[in-house]
């Protein structure tokens, strides 16, 4: 009998009637048929049930009590069946936060993948942020130096604080063997750990000096080429962008989940969209003028005073009242929408502040109904619809954009 065939003889489970079947393994197989022909009886109640049952029997009696146990299918004989895994069709509960990723649980795997394998990119300079070691820093410097073999000074940073005077700090450093300061700026001392030549033949000496700088500098080291005009090379053993001098936190799986407060965008709370006033609904007919009532919410008797304010301030501002909205300049339309200040200041407050004022009275039913007429959904301006907070979007896989949630 072939080892690569599942041999079924006399299967009588549910709708199956003494079925004899040989199924090759290591291939994609599809079971098709009309409703009630026994597809599920063969796939789940026979193949999966027998494979799972035999797999569970390999465990000790103590372990079996914690595992799902299935009844033996009705069949004369089943040979060559391996341990089985079944993915059953279900009807998951959908919510407003549901995506393909959450409903298939793919998002759970993606957030673990990003937390372990993604590369941080500094939002300031765009450079990848990786933890440096003395060996990797040495390789980077030797590659940058090439055949020139320049001399360089290796330093580590020490910050001046109000607790210890500068003289006392220099005295402590001198007792440790560091008696030279290469540079001092903004309360930061660059203490010399050693002078080296960037030569592959002296790699061991360079690595030793970098190890000292990393150890005393708490994971930070700077290499200053003696050639004039060349910028220093900065290295860090932590998640720290040496070019921007910016520290980052360690990633966690929760950071890459929009269903978790640690990862959800604070602007949209992980929904990817925000409710905002739609200018197209506020000014539905751009061929109308301000005098004709282009701003629709101002035309109701309750807010006619706002229309009068708009016409009065627009005339004083020199904005045409008889020109269609579409023909007004972008600056003039922006003035109508954004205004000049608060109502208390005696200036035009703008359509935007009018709706902000209504938001403060949304506890009234008629105000909520009015707001609903002019609201629309739009992508969140903070995350761009990615649903994640900015700290999560700094991490990428193979240079790809980071959107592990959908």
Phi, psi and omega in degrees: 000136182292142179281349185253026180227135171267117185254119180247131179228128174066041180286128183230026183284123177055248185278354182282138183236091179050053183280130171250126187207139172248123183243118177288143178264168179076020181223161172275123180235141180241131177258117182238163178160168180288168179298131179087007181278351176104021180297308180293327178296324179283313187287309188267311188278347179245296183295305183294318183297316181289319178296318178292320182297316180291326179293318180294328181292344178284347181271167178289158178304328179293318182288331183296332184291345179261357184251154177290128180245133182246152180289151178290128181292153179281108180199151178290320184197140174224119182238152172073019183271129179271174172303142190241150173233133182237135173247106186272153177282130180228168176248089184291155178280125181259140175231179179293344178266355186290139173226176175301322181295319181284323183287332177263000182064015175292329179298328179296321179285324182293321181292329174290322179296314181294324181292337184254325190244349183287157180249131179282135175242127183296128179289343180279312184246348179081001181281147174297139179253111181234154177284122180272153172236164176304323181290314180292323177296321178296316179298319181295319181290318180295323178292323180288323182288326180067224182269005184282331179051054182285162173274152183210160178248127178261125182233166172227149185274145173224125183268137175276130177238167180285348183284328182235135179287161180297319181296318180294321180294318178295327179293319178296317179296322180295323178295334178273358178099009180246097187247012180231139176247122183281321183202150177225128182204129177052045178073016181240121178262131172260097186273136184284123174266338179167163175248134185223165171247131183281078184230129179305332179291341180247031183299319182298318178296320180294317179296319179298318179294320178294323177299319178295316181296317178297320184291311183282327181273014178055047175091007181238141177210148179227137179245122183252106176297141181284347176293131184291142176086353181268129182291156180285160174257126182248139181226152180214139178271000179243180176284082186218126176278110183292332182287322180260355183053054184233131182263144180234154179275157176292140181283149174232157178303327181296334180295336184255024177237122179281355174268005179243135180302334180287337182247343183290142177298130180291339181284315182249000180058033175089005179272338181085348179226154176232154177270127181217166178284131182269114178301330179293334176274330178289319176241081186287334182240098183289356177276349179277154178265171177295322179293330180280352179097045180298326179275102189299314185298342180278357187269351178283152180302329183293331185238027178296333179298326179293324177295319178296319177298317181299314181293321181292312182289324179295321178295320178292332181276347181085021179271128184299132178267345183253013180258136180303149181304321182294338182266355175289150178289163180299323179293322180290319177294323178295324178295318179297320185281314186268332181076192182243341182174196181282159179298324180295340182278356179075026178236174179291124186272343174088156179295324180299314181289333175298316179288327175298322177295320177295324179301326179288350179242024183288355176289347177270139185297315184293332177288319178296321177296319179296315180297323182296336180288336186243006180268156175206163176267141175215157180302142180300127180291341182277319183250354180068022181091000181283345177075349185256155178289159185304325181299329179282329182284353176281349183261136183222153175253119178053036177078002180278157175296149186262106173217071185284351187283311187300000000 
